[in-house]
Amino acid sequence: MSLDAGEIIYKAFVPTLKMALCIAAGFVLTKTRSLTPASTRGISLITLNLSLPCLLFSSMVQSFTPTNIQAFGPLLMIGIMYQVLGGSLAWVVSEVFWVPSDFKFGILVMGVISNWGNLPTAVVQTMAREAPFNPDTDVDLGVAYIAIFILLMNSTFFAFGVHKMCGWDFDENRATRSETFRQRWSRRIFRLQQLPSRCKAKLTTAPRTDGKGQLERQPHQVLIRTPSQTPSVFAAITDLTNPQCSPLSSDAGQVHGSPFRALNKSSSPSPLPPDENARTSGSDERPSSSTTDKRSPRPTLMLRAITVLRNVPIATWSVIAGLLCSLILPLKALLTPTEGWTGTRMPNAPDGNPPLFFLLDTAAYIGALTVPLGLMLLGSSFARLEFPSRIRDAPLSANVAMAMVKMVIVPVFSVFVVQSFQSHTSLFPKEDKVRTFCAILLSGTPAAVNQLVVTQLYHPEGRADTLAFFLLLQYCLMFVLSTALAAIALYIVT
């Protein structure tokens, strides 16, 4: 079935219009002070820990079967390709263009992590209800395919520790001054030219040491600060409602200044409490207990594994549970009608549905909150942005370059690669239209809102103006470029 150009463009534009209205609603509610920071924090927790896991679980259980689970590998592979390409191009942008010192590592995270959650879900839930898709199966199947990308995104961002890079920009031990392209490479070339003479000088003037003094001084350096004192960011996200939870600013250090961040005056480091001063001043009152605490034995392998598992997002556990329930037929027959099991091996409940169908129905009911709430939170974040009075102080070149990377270069790469896979391999069969559509659609999404939340947690003052400045351009271009990409993907699968 072929569609004319006008019909394709209209079908691609309607989901984007729905998203724009939800974002505008969150923007207006925030500007009228109906949506306060405390309420948005609560909505964020509900979305992250309840509605999104319910949506992923219900979609995967109903959609995945032992037959179509083979789509997991190709979609996971294409998602990794998007992350590697985006991260590599983000590094090139940071090397070529001027980037504020408080966004040196954040721009790399932006290149790797994309919004593979509410935005593509809203598009797929709308477009899969119309031709050339099958509305009876492709809506849930499309959401299940997106869940694979969400699993990859959460694993990369949280489980693999990429979220920690958001805090490196505010760590005084890692922060560097902002430099232009010419200044940066002039310094590097000069250091490269001086390298032979410096090495020769070190060889001729190196003092004789037995190494014993250095080994004796190492424990005292370790006692000053240990990485184990840094709390988990995902634990902070899940504990935002705890009044005793403080922002992750104790280890963030002082923010190095940049013209764009003139609005955010760095607060001076707070003095140590009296007991901390007593422990670090070398007093003889309690040296043994302090040394004992710092030199405690390393945790066992099981404790480390438990710590890692506790930091895995609930959405990731939901995806894993959904995969297990969809592939193990006896479990699937308890939740949803399953061929060869429902009514025969697995008796139905009095209402004619599987025994635990009400659990799956409840999960789908709660999961319907995910997309509109997430878009409203995005609009609320835009409403709280603050920009410099002089636009020339903003990193315009890097901002435009990153927008082109996320919204143009990676999608063009996706179109050619997916079509090549479709023509020469069986990874993207032509009969599975929603798989090809999702693979192309998710290549052109802006950066993830989760990065904004985590950056605000790491910042000493709870701000993320530089990141928000980059996000604003990408989400403004989304209404045009994402519509065009959806139209192209729809044309390819038609």
C-alpha positions as CSV (number, residue, x, y, z in Angstrom):
1,M,0.0,0.0,0.0
2,S,1.5,3.3,-1.1
3,L,0.8,6.7,0.5
4,D,1.2,10.1,-1.1
5,A,3.6,12.6,0.2
6,G,1.0,14.8,1.9
7,E,-0.4,11.9,3.8
8,I,3.0,10.7,4.9
9,I,4.0,14.2,6.2
10,Y,0.7,14.6,8.0
11,K,1.0,11.2,9.8
12,A,4.5,12.1,10.8
13,F,3.6,15.6,12.0
14,V,0.6,14.6,14.2
15,P,2.6,12.8,16.9
16,T,5.1,15.7,17.0
17,L,2.2,18.1,17.5
18,K,0.9,16.0,20.4
19,M,4.3,16.1,22.0
20,A,4.5,19.9,21.5
21,L,1.2,20.4,23.2
22,C,2.2,18.3,26.2
23,I,5.5,20.2,26.5
24,A,3.7,23.5,26.2
25,A,1.3,22.4,29.0
26,G,4.2,21.8,31.3
27,F,5.8,25.1,30.4
28,V,2.6,27.1,31.1
29,L,1.9,25.3,34.4
30,T,5.4,26.1,35.6
31,K,5.2,29.8,34.5
32,T,1.9,30.2,36.3
33,R,3.5,28.5,39.4
34,S,1.0,25.7,39.3
35,L,3.8,23.2,38.9
36,T,6.4,23.8,41.6
37,P,9.9,22.2,41.8
38,A,8.7,20.0,44.6
39,S,5.8,18.7,42.5
40,T,8.0,18.1,39.5
41,R,10.4,16.1,41.7
42,G,7.5,13.9,42.8
43,I,6.3,13.5,39.3
44,S,9.8,12.5,38.2
45,L,10.0,9.8,40.8
46,I,6.6,8.5,39.8
47,T,7.5,8.4,36.2
48,L,11.0,6.9,36.7
49,N,10.0,4.3,39.3
50,L,6.4,3.3,38.5
51,S,4.8,4.3,35.3
52,L,7.8,3.7,32.9
53,P,8.5,0.2,34.4
54,C,4.8,-0.7,34.1
55,L,4.7,0.5,30.5
56,L,7.8,-1.5,29.5
57,F,6.7,-4.7,31.3
58,S,3.1,-4.7,29.9
59,S,4.4,-4.0,26.3
60,M,7.1,-6.6,26.3
61,V,4.9,-9.4,27.8
62,Q,2.2,-8.9,25.2
63,S,4.5,-8.3,22.2
64,F,7.5,-10.6,22.4
65,T,7.3,-14.2,21.5
66,P,10.0,-16.9,21.0
67,T,9.6,-16.1,17.3
68,N,10.1,-12.3,17.2
69,I,12.6,-12.2,20.1
70,Q,15.3,-12.5,17.4
71,A,14.8,-8.7,16.8
72,F,16.6,-8.1,20.1
73,G,20.1,-8.6,18.7
74,P,19.8,-6.4,15.6
75,L,18.1,-3.5,17.5
76,L,20.7,-3.8,20.3
77,M,23.5,-3.7,17.7
78,I,22.1,-0.7,15.9
79,G,21.7,1.1,19.2
80,I,25.3,0.5,20.2
81,M,26.3,1.9,16.8
82,Y,24.4,5.1,17.4
83,Q,26.0,5.5,20.8
84,V,29.5,5.0,19.5
85,L,29.0,7.3,16.6
86,G,27.4,10.0,18.7
87,G,30.1,9.9,21.4
88,S,32.9,10.0,18.8
89,L,31.4,13.0,17.1
90,A,30.8,14.7,20.4
91,W,34.5,14.4,21.2
92,V,35.3,16.0,17.8
93,V,32.9,18.9,18.6
94,S,34.6,19.4,22.0
95,E,38.0,19.5,20.3
96,V,37.1,21.8,17.4
97,F,34.7,24.3,19.1
98,W,34.8,26.2,22.3
99,V,32.9,24.4,25.1
100,P,32.5,25.9,28.7
101,S,34.7,24.3,31.3
102,D,31.6,23.0,33.2
103,F,30.5,21.0,30.1
104,K,33.7,19.3,28.9
105,F,32.5,15.9,30.0
106,G,28.8,16.6,29.8
107,I,29.0,17.0,26.0
108,L,30.4,13.5,25.7
109,V,27.5,12.1,27.7
110,M,25.1,14.1,25.5
111,G,26.6,12.4,22.4
112,V,26.2,8.9,23.8
113,I,22.8,9.2,25.6
114,S,19.6,10.0,23.7
115,N,16.0,10.3,24.6
116,W,14.9,6.8,23.8
117,G,11.9,6.9,26.2
118,N,8.8,9.1,26.0
119,L,9.5,10.8,22.7
120,P,9.8,7.8,20.3
121,T,7.1,6.0,22.4
122,A,4.6,8.8,21.7
123,V,5.4,8.7,17.9
124,V,5.1,4.9,17.7
125,Q,1.9,4.7,19.7
126,T,0.3,7.2,17.3
127,M,1.7,6.1,13.9
128,A,1.4,2.4,14.4
129,R,-2.4,2.7,14.6
130,E,-2.5,3.6,11.0
131,A,-1.5,2.0,7.7
132,P,0.9,0.5,6.6
133,F,1.1,-0.9,10.1
134,N,-1.1,-3.5,11.8
135,P,-2.9,-1.6,14.7
136,D,-3.7,-4.9,16.5
137,T,-0.1,-6.0,17.0
138,D,2.3,-3.3,15.9
139,V,1.5,-0.7,18.6
140,D,2.6,-3.0,21.5
141,L,5.4,-4.5,19.3
142,G,6.8,-1.1,18.6
143,V,6.8,-0.1,22.3
144,A,8.6,-3.5,23.0
145,Y,11.2,-2.7,20.4
146,I,11.8,0.7,21.9
147,A,12.2,-1.0,25.3
148,I,15.3,-2.6,23.9
149,F,16.8,0.8,23.3
150,I,15.7,1.9,26.8
151,L,17.4,-1.1,28.3
152,L,20.6,-0.2,26.4
153,M,20.3,3.5,27.5
154,N,19.7,2.7,31.2
155,S,22.5,0.1,31.2
156,T,25.0,2.6,29.6
157,F,24.0,5.6,31.7
158,F,23.4,4.0,35.1
159,A,24.8,0.5,35.3
160,F,28.0,1.2,33.4
161,G,28.6,4.4,35.3
162,V,28.4,7.0,32.5
163,H,26.3,9.2,34.7
164,K,29.4,9.9,36.8
165,M,30.9,11.9,34.0
166,C,28.2,14.5,34.6
167,G,29.9,15.3,37.9
168,W,33.4,15.4,36.6
169,D,32.8,18.9,35.2
170,F,32.3,20.1,38.8
171,D,35.2,18.2,40.4
172,E,38.0,20.6,41.1
173,N,40.5,17.7,40.6
174,R,39.3,17.2,37.0
175,A,38.1,20.7,35.9
176,T,40.2,22.6,33.3
177,R,40.0,26.1,32.0
178,S,38.1,26.8,28.8
179,E,40.3,27.1,25.7
180,T,39.6,27.9,22.1
181,F,40.6,25.5,19.3
182,R,43.8,27.6,18.5
183,Q,44.8,27.9,22.2
184,R,44.3,24.2,22.9
185,W,46.3,22.9,20.0
186,S,49.0,25.6,20.3
187,R,49.5,24.4,23.9
188,R,49.6,20.7,22.8
189,I,52.0,21.4,20.0
190,F,54.3,23.3,22.3
191,R,54.3,20.6,24.9
192,L,55.0,18.0,22.2
193,Q,58.0,20.0,21.0
194,Q,59.3,20.3,24.5
195,L,58.8,16.6,25.3
196,P,62.4,15.5,24.2
197,S,64.1,18.1,26.2
198,R,61.9,17.5,29.3
199,C,62.6,13.8,29.2
200,K,66.3,14.4,28.8
201,A,66.3,16.8,31.8
202,K,64.4,14.3,33.9
203,L,66.9,11.5,33.1
204,T,69.9,13.7,34.0
205,T,68.5,15.4,37.1
206,A,66.5,12.6,38.6
207,P,67.4,12.2,42.3
208,R,68.3,8.8,43.8
209,T,65.6,7.5,46.0
210,D,65.0,4.1,47.4
211,G,61.2,4.4,47.0
212,K,60.6,3.8,50.6
213,G,59.5,7.3,51.5
214,Q,56.9,7.4,48.7
215,L,55.4,4.1,49.8
216,E,55.2,5.4,53.4
217,R,53.4,8.6,52.2
218,Q,50.8,6.9,50.1
219,P,48.5,5.8,53.0
220,H,48.4,9.4,54.2
221,Q,47.3,10.6,50.8
222,V,44.6,8.0,50.6
223,L,43.3,9.1,54.0
224,I,42.4,12.5,52.7
225,R,39.8,11.5,50.2
226,T,38.5,8.1,49.0
227,P,36.3,7.4,46.0
228,S,34.1,5.3,48.2
229,Q,32.7,8.4,49.9
230,T,30.9,9.5,46.7
231,P,27.3,8.5,46.9
232,S,25.4,6.8,44.1
233,V,23.5,9.2,41.8
234,F,20.8,6.8,41.1
235,A,20.3,6.3,44.8
236,A,20.0,10.1,45.1
237,I,17.4,10.2,42.4
238,T,15.3,7.6,44.2
239,D,15.8,9.4,47.6
240,L,14.9,12.9,46.5
241,T,11.8,12.9,48.7
242,N,13.9,12.1,51.8
243,P,14.4,15.4,53.7
244,Q,17.8,14.2,55.0
245,C,19.0,13.7,51.4
246,S,21.5,16.5,50.4
247,P,22.5,17.3,46.9
248,L,25.6,15.7,45.6
249,S,27.8,18.7,46.1
250,S,30.1,17.6,48.8
251,D,32.4,15.9,46.3
252,A,31.7,18.2,43.4
253,G,34.2,20.8,44.3
254,Q,34.1,24.4,43.1
255,V,33.0,25.1,39.6
256,H,35.6,26.7,37.4
257,G,34.4,29.9,35.9
258,S,33.3,30.3,32.3
259,P,31.6,33.2,30.6
260,F,28.5,31.2,30.0
261,R,28.2,30.3,33.6
262,A,28.5,33.8,35.0
263,L,24.9,33.4,36.3
264,N,26.0,30.5,38.6
265,K,28.4,31.9,41.1
266,S,30.3,29.1,42.7
267,S,29.9,28.8,46.4
268,S,33.0,28.6,48.4
269,P,33.8,25.2,49.9
270,S,32.1,24.8,53.3
271,P,34.4,24.5,56.3
272,L,34.8,21.1,57.9
273,P,32.8,20.3,61.0
274,P,34.8,20.4,64.3
275,D,35.0,16.6,64.4
276,E,36.4,16.5,60.9
277,N,38.9,19.1,61.7
278,A,40.0,17.1,64.7
279,R,40.5,14.0,62.5
280,T,42.4,15.8,59.8
281,S,44.5,18.2,61.9
282,G,46.8,15.5,63.2
283,S,45.6,15.6,66.8
284,D,46.3,12.7,69.1
285,E,42.9,12.4,70.6
286,R,41.4,9.7,68.3
287,P,43.9,8.7,65.7
288,S,43.4,5.0,66.0
289,S,39.6,5.0,65.3
290,S,40.0,7.3,62.2
291,T,42.8,5.2,60.8
292,T,40.9,2.0,61.5
293,D,37.8,3.3,59.6
294,K,39.8,4.4,56.6
295,R,41.8,1.1,56.5
296,S,38.8,-1.2,56.8
297,P,39.0,-4.3,54.6
298,R,37.7,-4.2,51.1
299,P,34.1,-5.5,50.6
300,T,33.7,-9.0,49.4
301,L,32.7,-9.9,45.8
302,M,29.2,-10.6,46.9
303,L,28.8,-7.3,48.6
304,R,30.1,-5.5,45.5
305,A,27.6,-7.5,43.4
306,I,24.7,-6.5,45.7
307,T,25.7,-2.9,45.6
308,V,25.8,-3.0,41.8
309,L,22.4,-4.7,41.6
310,R,20.9,-2.1,44.0
311,N,21.9,0.7,41.7
312,V,20.3,-0.9,38.6
313,P,17.3,1.2,37.6
314,I,13.8,-0.2,38.2
315,A,13.1,0.2,34.4
316,T,16.0,-2.2,33.7
317,W,14.6,-4.8,36.0
318,S,11.2,-4.3,34.4
319,V,12.7,-5.0,31.0
320,I,14.4,-8.2,32.3
321,A,11.2,-9.4,33.9
322,G,9.2,-8.7,30.7
323,L,11.7,-10.7,28.7
324,L,11.5,-13.7,31.0
325,C,7.7,-13.6,31.1
326,S,7.4,-13.3,27.4
327,L,9.8,-16.2,26.6
328,I,8.7,-18.6,29.3
329,L,5.3,-19.8,28.0
330,P,3.9,-21.0,31.3
331,L,4.5,-17.6,32.8
332,K,3.2,-15.8,29.8
333,A,0.0,-17.9,29.9
334,L,-0.7,-16.7,33.4
335,L,-0.7,-13.0,32.2
336,T,-1.9,-12.9,28.6
337,P,-3.6,-15.2,26.1
338,T,-1.0,-17.6,24.7
339,E,-1.5,-20.0,21.9
340,G,-1.4,-23.7,23.0
341,W,-1.7,-22.8,26.7
342,T,-4.7,-20.5,27.3
343,G,-7.9,-22.5,28.0
344,T,-6.1,-25.9,27.7
345,R,-3.0,-26.2,29.8
346,M,-3.7,-23.0,31.7
347,P,-7.4,-22.6,32.8
348,N,-9.0,-19.2,32.5
349,A,-10.4,-17.1,35.4
350,P,-14.1,-16.7,35.7
351,D,-14.1,-13.6,33.5
352,G,-12.6,-15.6,30.6
353,N,-9.1,-14.1,30.9
354,P,-5.9,-15.7,32.1
355,P,-5.6,-16.0,35.9
356,L,-3.2,-13.0,36.3
357,F,-4.4,-10.9,33.5
358,F,-5.5,-8.2,35.9
359,L,-1.9,-7.6,36.8
360,L,-0.9,-7.0,33.2
361,D,-4.0,-4.8,32.7
362,T,-3.1,-2.7,35.8
363,A,0.5,-2.3,34.5
364,A,-0.8,-1.1,31.1
365,Y,-3.2,1.3,32.9
366,I,-0.4,2.9,35.0
367,G,2.1,2.8,32.1
368,A,-0.2,5.1,30.1
369,L,0.9,8.0,32.3
370,T,4.5,7.8,31.2
371,V,4.5,9.7,27.9
372,P,2.4,12.8,28.9
373,L,4.0,13.2,32.3
374,G,7.5,12.9,30.8
375,L,6.8,15.6,28.2
376,M,5.3,17.9,30.8
377,L,8.4,17.6,32.9
378,L,10.5,18.5,29.9
379,G,8.4,21.7,29.4
380,S,8.7,22.5,33.1
381,S,12.5,22.2,32.8
382,F,12.5,24.7,29.8
383,A,10.4,27.1,31.8
384,R,13.1,27.3,34.5
385,L,16.0,28.0,32.3
386,E,18.2,31.1,32.7
387,F,20.4,32.5,29.9
388,P,23.2,35.0,29.9
389,S,22.3,38.6,29.1
390,R,24.8,38.6,26.2
391,I,24.2,35.9,23.6
392,R,27.8,36.0,22.5
393,D,28.9,34.6,25.8
394,A,27.0,31.4,25.0
395,P,28.7,28.4,23.1
396,L,26.7,28.9,19.9
397,S,29.1,27.0,17.6
398,A,29.3,23.9,19.8
399,N,25.5,24.0,20.4
400,V,24.7,24.1,16.7
401,A,27.3,21.4,16.0
402,M,25.9,19.1,18.6
403,A,22.4,19.7,17.3
404,M,23.6,18.7,13.8
405,V,25.2,15.6,15.2
406,K,22.2,14.4,17.1
407,M,19.5,15.4,14.6
408,V,21.1,15.2,11.2
409,I,24.4,13.2,10.9
410,V,23.4,10.2,13.0
411,P,19.9,9.9,11.3
412,V,21.5,10.1,7.9
413,F,23.9,7.3,8.9
414,S,21.0,5.3,10.2
415,V,18.9,5.5,7.0
416,F,21.8,4.2,4.9
417,V,22.9,1.5,7.4
418,V,19.4,0.2,8.1
419,Q,18.5,0.1,4.4
420,S,21.7,-1.7,3.7
421,F,21.0,-4.3,6.4
422,Q,17.5,-4.7,5.0
423,S,18.7,-5.3,1.5
424,H,21.7,-7.6,2.1
425,T,20.9,-9.3,5.4
426,S,18.0,-10.8,7.4
427,L,18.4,-8.4,10.4
428,F,15.6,-6.1,9.3
429,P,13.1,-8.1,7.2
430,K,10.8,-6.1,5.0
431,E,7.7,-7.8,6.5
432,D,8.6,-6.5,10.0
433,K,7.9,-2.9,9.2
434,V,7.7,-1.6,12.7
435,R,11.2,-2.9,13.4
436,T,12.7,-0.9,10.6
437,F,10.6,2.1,11.5
438,C,11.8,2.1,15.1
439,A,15.5,1.6,14.2
440,I,15.4,4.6,12.0
441,L,13.2,6.8,14.2
442,L,15.4,6.4,17.3
443,S,18.5,7.6,15.5
444,G,17.2,11.2,15.5
445,T,16.1,11.9,19.0
446,P,17.5,14.7,21.2
447,A,19.6,14.2,24.3
448,A,18.0,12.5,27.3
449,V,16.3,14.5,30.0
450,N,17.8,12.1,32.5
451,Q,21.1,13.8,32.0
452,L,19.5,17.1,33.0
453,V,18.3,15.6,36.3
454,V,21.6,14.0,37.1
455,T,23.6,17.1,36.3
456,Q,21.4,19.1,38.6
457,L,22.1,16.6,41.4
458,Y,25.9,16.9,40.9
459,H,26.0,20.7,40.6
460,P,26.6,22.4,44.0
461,E,23.7,24.8,43.4
462,G,21.4,22.3,41.6
463,R,21.6,24.0,38.2
464,A,22.4,22.9,34.7
465,D,22.1,26.0,32.5
466,T,24.8,25.0,30.0
467,L,23.2,21.6,29.4
468,A,19.7,23.2,29.2
469,F,21.0,25.6,26.6
470,F,22.1,22.7,24.4
471,L,18.9,20.8,25.0
472,L,16.7,23.8,24.0
473,L,18.0,24.0,20.5
474,Q,17.7,20.2,19.9
475,Y,14.1,20.1,21.2
476,C,13.2,23.1,19.0
477,L,14.6,21.4,15.9
478,M,12.9,18.2,16.9
479,F,9.5,19.4,15.7
480,V,10.9,19.8,12.2
481,L,13.7,17.3,11.9
482,S,12.0,14.4,13.8
483,T,8.9,14.9,11.6
484,A,11.0,14.7,8.5
485,L,12.8,11.6,9.8
486,A,9.5,9.9,10.7
487,A,8.2,10.7,7.2
488,I,11.4,9.2,5.6
489,A,11.1,6.0,7.8
490,L,7.4,5.7,6.9
491,Y,8.3,6.0,3.2
492,I,10.9,3.3,3.5
493,V,8.6,0.8,5.1
494,T,5.7,1.5,2.8
